[in-house]
């Protein structure tokens, strides 16, 4: 979704809950970076099964936005 739509859709609590366990900023200035603003990676990869073979799955542990 767009940055503006993400800012209108998600609250600071949504962002903090979604980034629990991830080292990142948890303030109003990064609401547009909350994970829910992006496409679900599992759905994206499922749609690409004829093109790719998943060999590893990564877990986010840090996010830097400056």
mmCIF file of the N, C-alpha and C atoms, coordinates in Angstrom:
data_MODEL
# 
_entry.id   MODEL 
# 
loop_
_atom_site.group_PDB 
_atom_site.id 
_atom_site.type_symbol 
_atom_site.label_atom_id 
_atom_site.label_alt_id 
_atom_site.label_comp_id 
_atom_site.label_asym_id 
_atom_site.label_entity_id 
_atom_site.label_seq_id 
_atom_site.pdbx_PDB_ins_code 
_atom_site.Cartn_x 
_atom_site.Cartn_y 
_atom_site.Cartn_z 
_atom_site.occupancy 
_atom_site.B_iso_or_equiv 
_atom_site.pdbx_formal_charge 
_atom_site.auth_seq_id 
_atom_site.auth_comp_id 
_atom_site.auth_asym_id 
_atom_site.auth_atom_id 
_atom_site.pdbx_PDB_model_num 
ATOM 1   N N  . UNK A 1 1  ? 0.843  -1.179  0.000   1.00 0.00 ? 1  UNK A N  1 
ATOM 2   C CA . UNK A 1 1  ? 0.000  0.000   0.000   1.00 0.00 ? 1  UNK A CA 1 
ATOM 3   C C  . UNK A 1 1  ? 0.883  1.236   0.000   1.00 0.00 ? 1  UNK A C  1 
ATOM 4   N N  . UNK A 1 2  ? 0.301  2.365   -0.291  1.00 0.00 ? 2  UNK A N  1 
ATOM 5   C CA . UNK A 1 2  ? 1.081  3.600   -0.318  1.00 0.00 ? 2  UNK A CA 1 
ATOM 6   C C  . UNK A 1 2  ? 1.469  4.005   1.103   1.00 0.00 ? 2  UNK A C  1 
ATOM 7   N N  . UNK A 1 3  ? 2.439  4.874   1.205   1.00 0.00 ? 3  UNK A N  1 
ATOM 8   C CA . UNK A 1 3  ? 2.865  5.346   2.527   1.00 0.00 ? 3  UNK A CA 1 
ATOM 9   C C  . UNK A 1 3  ? 1.731  6.067   3.241   1.00 0.00 ? 3  UNK A C  1 
ATOM 10  N N  . UNK A 1 4  ? 1.001  6.907   2.512   1.00 0.00 ? 4  UNK A N  1 
ATOM 11  C CA . UNK A 1 4  ? -0.121 7.632   3.106   1.00 0.00 ? 4  UNK A CA 1 
ATOM 12  C C  . UNK A 1 4  ? -1.210 6.695   3.597   1.00 0.00 ? 4  UNK A C  1 
ATOM 13  N N  . UNK A 1 5  ? -1.519 5.698   2.791   1.00 0.00 ? 5  UNK A N  1 
ATOM 14  C CA . UNK A 1 5  ? -2.544 4.727   3.188   1.00 0.00 ? 5  UNK A CA 1 
ATOM 15  C C  . UNK A 1 5  ? -2.096 3.964   4.431   1.00 0.00 ? 5  UNK A C  1 
ATOM 16  N N  . UNK A 1 6  ? -0.830 3.602   4.493   1.00 0.00 ? 6  UNK A N  1 
ATOM 17  C CA . UNK A 1 6  ? -0.316 2.892   5.667   1.00 0.00 ? 6  UNK A CA 1 
ATOM 18  C C  . UNK A 1 6  ? -0.429 3.762   6.912   1.00 0.00 ? 6  UNK A C  1 
ATOM 19  N N  . UNK A 1 7  ? -0.121 5.042   6.775   1.00 0.00 ? 7  UNK A N  1 
ATOM 20  C CA . UNK A 1 7  ? -0.208 5.949   7.925   1.00 0.00 ? 7  UNK A CA 1 
ATOM 21  C C  . UNK A 1 7  ? -1.645 6.129   8.391   1.00 0.00 ? 7  UNK A C  1 
ATOM 22  N N  . UNK A 1 8  ? -2.606 6.068   7.451   1.00 0.00 ? 8  UNK A N  1 
ATOM 23  C CA . UNK A 1 8  ? -4.018 6.194   7.811   1.00 0.00 ? 8  UNK A CA 1 
ATOM 24  C C  . UNK A 1 8  ? -4.582 4.886   8.368   1.00 0.00 ? 8  UNK A C  1 
ATOM 25  N N  . UNK A 1 9  ? -3.992 3.759   7.977   1.00 0.00 ? 9  UNK A N  1 
ATOM 26  C CA . UNK A 1 9  ? -4.521 2.443   8.333   1.00 0.00 ? 9  UNK A CA 1 
ATOM 27  C C  . UNK A 1 9  ? -4.004 1.918   9.658   1.00 0.00 ? 9  UNK A C  1 
ATOM 28  N N  . UNK A 1 10 ? -2.707 2.088   9.910   1.00 0.00 ? 10 UNK A N  1 
ATOM 29  C CA . UNK A 1 10 ? -2.068 1.469   11.073  1.00 0.00 ? 10 UNK A CA 1 
ATOM 30  C C  . UNK A 1 10 ? -1.826 2.461   12.194  1.00 0.00 ? 10 UNK A C  1 
ATOM 31  N N  . UNK A 1 11 ? -1.919 1.946   13.418  1.00 0.00 ? 11 UNK A N  1 
ATOM 32  C CA . UNK A 1 11 ? -1.636 2.748   14.603  1.00 0.00 ? 11 UNK A CA 1 
ATOM 33  C C  . UNK A 1 11 ? -0.242 2.401   15.118  1.00 0.00 ? 11 UNK A C  1 
ATOM 34  N N  . UNK A 1 12 ? 0.227  3.203   16.040  1.00 0.00 ? 12 UNK A N  1 
ATOM 35  C CA . UNK A 1 12 ? 1.515  2.919   16.658  1.00 0.00 ? 12 UNK A CA 1 
ATOM 36  C C  . UNK A 1 12 ? 1.477  1.574   17.380  1.00 0.00 ? 12 UNK A C  1 
ATOM 37  N N  . UNK A 1 13 ? 0.348  1.248   18.001  1.00 0.00 ? 13 UNK A N  1 
ATOM 38  C CA . UNK A 1 13 ? 0.217  -0.061  18.660  1.00 0.00 ? 13 UNK A CA 1 
ATOM 39  C C  . UNK A 1 13 ? 0.304  -1.189  17.635  1.00 0.00 ? 13 UNK A C  1 
ATOM 40  N N  . UNK A 1 14 ? -0.376 -1.040  16.473  1.00 0.00 ? 14 UNK A N  1 
ATOM 41  C CA . UNK A 1 14 ? -0.270 -2.051  15.409  1.00 0.00 ? 14 UNK A CA 1 
ATOM 42  C C  . UNK A 1 14 ? 1.189  -2.275  15.041  1.00 0.00 ? 14 UNK A C  1 
ATOM 43  N N  . UNK A 1 15 ? 1.922  -1.169  14.869  1.00 0.00 ? 15 UNK A N  1 
ATOM 44  C CA . UNK A 1 15 ? 3.334  -1.254  14.464  1.00 0.00 ? 15 UNK A CA 1 
ATOM 45  C C  . UNK A 1 15 ? 4.171  -1.936  15.539  1.00 0.00 ? 15 UNK A C  1 
ATOM 46  N N  . UNK A 1 16 ? 3.964  -1.562  16.770  1.00 0.00 ? 16 UNK A N  1 
ATOM 47  C CA . UNK A 1 16 ? 4.734  -2.174  17.866  1.00 0.00 ? 16 UNK A CA 1 
ATOM 48  C C  . UNK A 1 16 ? 4.436  -3.667  17.978  1.00 0.00 ? 16 UNK A C  1 
ATOM 49  N N  . UNK A 1 17 ? 3.180  -4.045  17.847  1.00 0.00 ? 17 UNK A N  1 
ATOM 50  C CA . UNK A 1 17 ? 2.805  -5.462  17.908  1.00 0.00 ? 17 UNK A CA 1 
ATOM 51  C C  . UNK A 1 17 ? 3.421  -6.236  16.741  1.00 0.00 ? 17 UNK A C  1 
ATOM 52  N N  . UNK A 1 18 ? 3.371  -5.656  15.542  1.00 0.00 ? 18 UNK A N  1 
ATOM 53  C CA . UNK A 1 18 ? 3.873  -6.336  14.338  1.00 0.00 ? 18 UNK A CA 1 
ATOM 54  C C  . UNK A 1 18 ? 5.385  -6.471  14.328  1.00 0.00 ? 18 UNK A C  1 
ATOM 55  N N  . UNK A 1 19 ? 6.067  -5.596  15.063  1.00 0.00 ? 19 UNK A N  1 
ATOM 56  C CA . UNK A 1 19 ? 7.535  -5.639  15.062  1.00 0.00 ? 19 UNK A CA 1 
ATOM 57  C C  . UNK A 1 19 ? 8.108  -6.148  16.383  1.00 0.00 ? 19 UNK A C  1 
ATOM 58  N N  . UNK A 1 20 ? 7.272  -6.796  17.173  1.00 0.00 ? 20 UNK A N  1 
ATOM 59  C CA . UNK A 1 20 ? 7.765  -7.395  18.420  1.00 0.00 ? 20 UNK A CA 1 
ATOM 60  C C  . UNK A 1 20 ? 8.870  -8.395  18.076  1.00 0.00 ? 20 UNK A C  1 
ATOM 61  N N  . UNK A 1 21 ? 9.979  -8.297  18.751  1.00 0.00 ? 21 UNK A N  1 
ATOM 62  C CA . UNK A 1 21 ? 11.100 -9.199  18.489  1.00 0.00 ? 21 UNK A CA 1 
ATOM 63  C C  . UNK A 1 21 ? 12.028 -8.722  17.388  1.00 0.00 ? 21 UNK A C  1 
ATOM 64  N N  . UNK A 1 22 ? 11.707 -7.593  16.766  1.00 0.00 ? 22 UNK A N  1 
ATOM 65  C CA . UNK A 1 22 ? 12.553 -7.008  15.728  1.00 0.00 ? 22 UNK A CA 1 
ATOM 66  C C  . UNK A 1 22 ? 13.142 -5.721  16.282  1.00 0.00 ? 22 UNK A C  1 
ATOM 67  N N  . UNK A 1 23 ? 14.453 -5.564  16.168  1.00 0.00 ? 23 UNK A N  1 
ATOM 68  C CA . UNK A 1 23 ? 15.117 -4.348  16.629  1.00 0.00 ? 23 UNK A CA 1 
ATOM 69  C C  . UNK A 1 23 ? 14.891 -3.267  15.581  1.00 0.00 ? 23 UNK A C  1 
ATOM 70  N N  . UNK A 1 24 ? 14.077 -2.271  15.938  1.00 0.00 ? 24 UNK A N  1 
ATOM 71  C CA . UNK A 1 24 ? 13.773 -1.190  15.003  1.00 0.00 ? 24 UNK A CA 1 
ATOM 72  C C  . UNK A 1 24 ? 13.157 -0.025  15.756  1.00 0.00 ? 24 UNK A C  1 
ATOM 73  N N  . UNK A 1 25 ? 13.018 1.085   15.032  1.00 0.00 ? 25 UNK A N  1 
ATOM 74  C CA . UNK A 1 25 ? 12.305 2.224   15.605  1.00 0.00 ? 25 UNK A CA 1 
ATOM 75  C C  . UNK A 1 25 ? 10.841 1.844   15.766  1.00 0.00 ? 25 UNK A C  1 
ATOM 76  N N  . UNK A 1 26 ? 10.250 2.316   16.833  1.00 0.00 ? 26 UNK A N  1 
ATOM 77  C CA . UNK A 1 26 ? 8.843  2.030   17.095  1.00 0.00 ? 26 UNK A CA 1 
ATOM 78  C C  . UNK A 1 26 ? 8.152  3.347   17.451  1.00 0.00 ? 26 UNK A C  1 
ATOM 79  N N  . UNK A 1 27 ? 8.163  4.271   16.469  1.00 0.00 ? 27 UNK A N  1 
ATOM 80  C CA . UNK A 1 27 ? 7.565  5.577   16.675  1.00 0.00 ? 27 UNK A CA 1 
ATOM 81  C C  . UNK A 1 27 ? 6.728  5.972   15.462  1.00 0.00 ? 27 UNK A C  1 
ATOM 82  N N  . UNK A 1 28 ? 6.011  7.074   15.571  1.00 0.00 ? 28 UNK A N  1 
ATOM 83  C CA . UNK A 1 28 ? 5.105  7.538   14.515  1.00 0.00 ? 28 UNK A CA 1 
ATOM 84  C C  . UNK A 1 28 ? 5.805  7.760   13.178  1.00 0.00 ? 28 UNK A C  1 
ATOM 85  N N  . UNK A 1 29 ? 7.095  8.047   13.209  1.00 0.00 ? 29 UNK A N  1 
ATOM 86  C CA . UNK A 1 29 ? 7.840  8.344   11.988  1.00 0.00 ? 29 UNK A CA 1 
ATOM 87  C C  . UNK A 1 29 ? 8.069  7.149   11.076  1.00 0.00 ? 29 UNK A C  1 
ATOM 88  N N  . UNK A 1 30 ? 7.771  5.947   11.548  1.00 0.00 ? 30 UNK A N  1 
ATOM 89  C CA . UNK A 1 30 ? 8.007  4.753   10.722  1.00 0.00 ? 30 UNK A CA 1 
ATOM 90  C C  . UNK A 1 30 ? 6.767  3.872   10.568  1.00 0.00 ? 30 UNK A C  1 
ATOM 91  N N  . UNK A 1 31 ? 5.597  4.425   10.860  1.00 0.00 ? 31 UNK A N  1 
ATOM 92  C CA . UNK A 1 31 ? 4.345  3.660   10.716  1.00 0.00 ? 31 UNK A CA 1 
ATOM 93  C C  . UNK A 1 31 ? 4.213  3.115   9.297   1.00 0.00 ? 31 UNK A C  1 
ATOM 94  N N  . UNK A 1 32 ? 4.663  3.889   8.305   1.00 0.00 ? 32 UNK A N  1 
ATOM 95  C CA . UNK A 1 32 ? 4.541  3.460   6.907   1.00 0.00 ? 32 UNK A CA 1 
ATOM 96  C C  . UNK A 1 32 ? 5.432  2.272   6.575   1.00 0.00 ? 32 UNK A C  1 
ATOM 97  N N  . UNK A 1 33 ? 6.318  1.887   7.472   1.00 0.00 ? 33 UNK A N  1 
ATOM 98  C CA . UNK A 1 33 ? 7.186  0.728   7.276   1.00 0.00 ? 33 UNK A CA 1 
ATOM 99  C C  . UNK A 1 33 ? 6.686  -0.507  8.021   1.00 0.00 ? 33 UNK A C  1 
ATOM 100 N N  . UNK A 1 34 ? 5.517  -0.419  8.632   1.00 0.00 ? 34 UNK A N  1 
ATOM 101 C CA . UNK A 1 34 ? 5.001  -1.563  9.381   1.00 0.00 ? 34 UNK A CA 1 
ATOM 102 C C  . UNK A 1 34 ? 4.785  -2.754  8.440   1.00 0.00 ? 34 UNK A C  1 
ATOM 103 N N  . UNK A 1 35 ? 5.053  -3.951  8.889   1.00 0.00 ? 35 UNK A N  1 
ATOM 104 C CA . UNK A 1 35 ? 4.969  -5.121  8.004   1.00 0.00 ? 35 UNK A CA 1 
ATOM 105 C C  . UNK A 1 35 ? 3.638  -5.278  7.267   1.00 0.00 ? 35 UNK A C  1 
ATOM 106 N N  . UNK A 1 36 ? 2.532  -4.883  7.867   1.00 0.00 ? 36 UNK A N  1 
ATOM 107 C CA . UNK A 1 36 ? 1.239  -5.019  7.224   1.00 0.00 ? 36 UNK A CA 1 
ATOM 108 C C  . UNK A 1 36 ? 1.065  -4.149  5.986   1.00 0.00 ? 36 UNK A C  1 
ATOM 109 N N  . UNK A 1 37 ? 1.949  -3.174  5.795   1.00 0.00 ? 37 UNK A N  1 
ATOM 110 C CA . UNK A 1 37 ? 1.874  -2.292  4.630   1.00 0.00 ? 37 UNK A CA 1 
ATOM 111 C C  . UNK A 1 37 ? 2.425  -2.968  3.376   1.00 0.00 ? 37 UNK A C  1 
ATOM 112 N N  . UNK A 1 38 ? 3.052  -4.103  3.542   1.00 0.00 ? 38 UNK A N  1 
ATOM 113 C CA . UNK A 1 38 ? 3.672  -4.814  2.431   1.00 0.00 ? 38 UNK A CA 1 
ATOM 114 C C  . UNK A 1 38 ? 2.887  -6.076  2.081   1.00 0.00 ? 38 UNK A C  1 
ATOM 115 N N  . UNK A 1 39 ? 3.097  -6.565  0.880   1.00 0.00 ? 39 UNK A N  1 
ATOM 116 C CA . UNK A 1 39 ? 2.478  -7.831  0.478   1.00 0.00 ? 39 UNK A CA 1 
ATOM 117 C C  . UNK A 1 39 ? 3.003  -8.956  1.360   1.00 0.00 ? 39 UNK A C  1 
ATOM 118 N N  . UNK A 1 40 ? 2.159  -9.930  1.627   1.00 0.00 ? 40 UNK A N  1 
ATOM 119 C CA . UNK A 1 40 ? 2.545  -11.095 2.413   1.00 0.00 ? 40 UNK A CA 1 
ATOM 120 C C  . UNK A 1 40 ? 3.556  -11.916 1.609   1.00 0.00 ? 40 UNK A C  1 
ATOM 121 N N  . UNK A 1 41 ? 4.755  -12.082 2.123   1.00 0.00 ? 41 UNK A N  1 
ATOM 122 C CA . UNK A 1 41 ? 5.821  -12.779 1.391   1.00 0.00 ? 41 UNK A CA 1 
ATOM 123 C C  . UNK A 1 41 ? 5.461  -14.220 1.089   1.00 0.00 ? 41 UNK A C  1 
ATOM 124 N N  . UNK A 1 42 ? 4.725  -14.868 1.970   1.00 0.00 ? 42 UNK A N  1 
ATOM 125 C CA . UNK A 1 42 ? 4.330  -16.258 1.707   1.00 0.00 ? 42 UNK A CA 1 
ATOM 126 C C  . UNK A 1 42 ? 3.396  -16.335 0.505   1.00 0.00 ? 42 UNK A C  1 
ATOM 127 N N  . UNK A 1 43 ? 2.467  -15.394 0.398   1.00 0.00 ? 43 UNK A N  1 
ATOM 128 C CA . UNK A 1 43 ? 1.561  -15.367 -0.755  1.00 0.00 ? 43 UNK A CA 1 
ATOM 129 C C  . UNK A 1 43 ? 2.323  -15.049 -2.040  1.00 0.00 ? 43 UNK A C  1 
ATOM 130 N N  . UNK A 1 44 ? 3.276  -14.140 -1.956  1.00 0.00 ? 44 UNK A N  1 
ATOM 131 C CA . UNK A 1 44 ? 4.084  -13.786 -3.130  1.00 0.00 ? 44 UNK A CA 1 
ATOM 132 C C  . UNK A 1 44 ? 4.880  -14.999 -3.607  1.00 0.00 ? 44 UNK A C  1 
ATOM 133 N N  . UNK A 1 45 ? 5.512  -15.692 -2.690  1.00 0.00 ? 45 UNK A N  1 
ATOM 134 C CA . UNK A 1 45 ? 6.317  -16.857 -3.073  1.00 0.00 ? 45 UNK A CA 1 
ATOM 135 C C  . UNK A 1 45 ? 5.440  -17.992 -3.585  1.00 0.00 ? 45 UNK A C  1 
ATOM 136 N N  . UNK A 1 46 ? 4.268  -18.158 -3.002  1.00 0.00 ? 46 UNK A N  1 
ATOM 137 C CA . UNK A 1 46 ? 3.338  -19.201 -3.462  1.00 0.00 ? 46 UNK A CA 1 
ATOM 138 C C  . UNK A 1 46 ? 2.920  -18.934 -4.910  1.00 0.00 ? 46 UNK A C  1 
ATOM 139 N N  . UNK A 1 47 ? 2.756  -17.679 -5.256  1.00 0.00 ? 47 UNK A N  1 
ATOM 140 C CA . UNK A 1 47 ? 2.369  -17.322 -6.628  1.00 0.00 ? 47 UNK A CA 1 
ATOM 141 C C  . UNK A 1 47 ? 3.507  -17.548 -7.624  1.00 0.00 ? 47 UNK A C  1 
ATOM 142 N N  . UNK A 1 48 ? 4.718  -17.766 -7.129  1.00 0.00 ? 48 UNK A N  1 
ATOM 143 C CA . UNK A 1 48 ? 5.889  -17.924 -7.995  1.00 0.00 ? 48 UNK A CA 1 
ATOM 144 C C  . UNK A 1 48 ? 6.417  -19.352 -8.034  1.00 0.00 ? 48 UNK A C  1 
ATOM 145 N N  . UNK A 1 49 ? 5.643  -20.315 -7.588  1.00 0.00 ? 49 UNK A N  1 
ATOM 146 C CA . UNK A 1 49 ? 6.162  -21.683 -7.461  1.00 0.00 ? 49 UNK A CA 1 
ATOM 147 C C  . UNK A 1 49 ? 6.659  -22.268 -8.775  1.00 0.00 ? 49 UNK A C  1 
ATOM 148 N N  . UNK A 1 50 ? 6.130  -21.808 -9.889  1.00 0.00 ? 50 UNK A N  1 
ATOM 149 C CA . UNK A 1 50 ? 6.620  -22.328 -11.176 1.00 0.00 ? 50 UNK A CA 1 
ATOM 150 C C  . UNK A 1 50 ? 7.925  -21.664 -11.595 1.00 0.00 ? 50 UNK A C  1 
ATOM 151 N N  . UNK A 1 51 ? 8.328  -20.613 -10.882 1.00 0.00 ? 51 UNK A N  1 
ATOM 152 C CA . UNK A 1 51 ? 9.536  -19.873 -11.253 1.00 0.00 ? 51 UNK A CA 1 
ATOM 153 C C  . UNK A 1 51 ? 10.703 -20.062 -10.296 1.00 0.00 ? 51 UNK A C  1 
ATOM 154 N N  . UNK A 1 52 ? 10.407 -20.402 -9.047  1.00 0.00 ? 52 UNK A N  1 
ATOM 155 C CA . UNK A 1 52 ? 11.453 -20.453 -8.027  1.00 0.00 ? 52 UNK A CA 1 
ATOM 156 C C  . UNK A 1 52 ? 11.331 -21.690 -7.150  1.00 0.00 ? 52 UNK A C  1 
ATOM 157 N N  . UNK A 1 53 ? 12.425 -22.057 -6.547  1.00 0.00 ? 53 UNK A N  1 
ATOM 158 C CA . UNK A 1 53 ? 12.448 -23.083 -5.505  1.00 0.00 ? 53 UNK A CA 1 
ATOM 159 C C  . UNK A 1 53 ? 12.915 -22.399 -4.227  1.00 0.00 ? 53 UNK A C  1 
ATOM 160 N N  . UNK A 1 54 ? 12.102 -22.442 -3.197  1.00 0.00 ? 54 UNK A N  1 
ATOM 161 C CA . UNK A 1 54 ? 12.480 -21.849 -1.919  1.00 0.00 ? 54 UNK A CA 1 
ATOM 162 C C  . UNK A 1 54 ? 13.452 -22.795 -1.237  1.00 0.00 ? 54 UNK A C  1 
ATOM 163 N N  . UNK A 1 55 ? 14.641 -22.307 -0.943  1.00 0.00 ? 55 UNK A N  1 
ATOM 164 C CA . UNK A 1 55 ? 15.645 -23.148 -0.284  1.00 0.00 ? 55 UNK A CA 1 
ATOM 165 C C  . UNK A 1 55 ? 15.918 -22.683 1.143   1.00 0.00 ? 55 UNK A C  1 
ATOM 166 N N  . UNK A 1 56 ? 15.579 -21.435 1.447   1.00 0.00 ? 56 UNK A N  1 
ATOM 167 C CA . UNK A 1 56 ? 15.762 -20.909 2.805   1.00 0.00 ? 56 UNK A CA 1 
ATOM 168 C C  . UNK A 1 56 ? 14.663 -19.899 3.090   1.00 0.00 ? 56 UNK A C  1 
ATOM 169 N N  . UNK A 1 57 ? 14.304 -19.771 4.348   1.00 0.00 ? 57 UNK A N  1 
ATOM 170 C CA . UNK A 1 57 ? 13.377 -18.743 4.783   1.00 0.00 ? 57 UNK A CA 1 
ATOM 171 C C  . UNK A 1 57 ? 14.086 -17.916 5.844   1.00 0.00 ? 57 UNK A C  1 
ATOM 172 N N  . UNK A 1 58 ? 14.097 -16.610 5.643   1.00 0.00 ? 58 UNK A N  1 
ATOM 173 C CA . UNK A 1 58 ? 14.785 -15.718 6.559   1.00 0.00 ? 58 UNK A CA 1 
ATOM 174 C C  . UNK A 1 58 ? 13.810 -15.142 7.574   1.00 0.00 ? 58 UNK A C  1 
ATOM 175 N N  . UNK A 1 59 ? 14.316 -14.826 8.755   1.00 0.00 ? 59 UNK A N  1 
ATOM 176 C CA . UNK A 1 59 ? 13.518 -14.185 9.794   1.00 0.00 ? 59 UNK A CA 1 
ATOM 177 C C  . UNK A 1 59 ? 14.115 -12.811 10.045  1.00 0.00 ? 59 UNK A C  1 
ATOM 178 N N  . UNK A 1 60 ? 13.275 -11.785 9.965   1.00 0.00 ? 60 UNK A N  1 
ATOM 179 C CA . UNK A 1 60 ? 13.750 -10.431 10.193  1.00 0.00 ? 60 UNK A CA 1 
ATOM 180 C C  . UNK A 1 60 ? 14.112 -10.242 11.665  1.00 0.00 ? 60 UNK A C  1 
ATOM 181 N N  . UNK A 1 61 ? 15.272 -9.644  11.906  1.00 0.00 ? 61 UNK A N  1 
ATOM 182 C CA . UNK A 1 61 ? 15.683 -9.369  13.269  1.00 0.00 ? 61 UNK A CA 1 
ATOM 183 C C  . UNK A 1 61 ? 16.009 -7.890  13.477  1.00 0.00 ? 61 UNK A C  1 
ATOM 184 N N  . UNK A 1 62 ? 16.193 -7.140  12.377  1.00 0.00 ? 62 UNK A N  1 
ATOM 185 C CA . UNK A 1 62 ? 16.503 -5.720  12.471  1.00 0.00 ? 62 UNK A CA 1 
ATOM 186 C C  . UNK A 1 62 ? 15.927 -4.995  11.261  1.00 0.00 ? 62 UNK A C  1 
ATOM 187 N N  . UNK A 1 63 ? 15.541 -3.756  11.462  1.00 0.00 ? 63 UNK A N  1 
ATOM 188 C CA . UNK A 1 63 ? 15.065 -2.908  10.383  1.00 0.00 ? 63 UNK A CA 1 
ATOM 189 C C  . UNK A 1 63 ? 15.611 -1.511  10.643  1.00 0.00 ? 63 UNK A C  1 
ATOM 190 N N  . UNK A 1 64 ? 16.270 -0.930  9.651   1.00 0.00 ? 64 UNK A N  1 
ATOM 191 C CA . UNK A 1 64 ? 16.856 0.392   9.811   1.00 0.00 ? 64 UNK A CA 1 
ATOM 192 C C  . UNK A 1 64 ? 16.220 1.348   8.814   1.00 0.00 ? 64 UNK A C  1 
ATOM 193 N N  . UNK A 1 65 ? 15.623 2.393   9.321   1.00 0.00 ? 65 UNK A N  1 
ATOM 194 C CA . UNK A 1 65 ? 15.097 3.459   8.470   1.00 0.00 ? 65 UNK A CA 1 
ATOM 195 C C  . UNK A 1 65 ? 15.577 4.767   9.073   1.00 0.00 ? 65 UNK A C  1 
ATOM 196 N N  . UNK A 1 66 ? 16.234 5.560   8.277   1.00 0.00 ? 66 UNK A N  1 
ATOM 197 C CA . UNK A 1 66 ? 16.812 6.779   8.841   1.00 0.00 ? 66 UNK A CA 1 
ATOM 198 C C  . UNK A 1 66 ? 16.301 8.030   8.272   1.00 0.00 ? 66 UNK A C  1 
# 
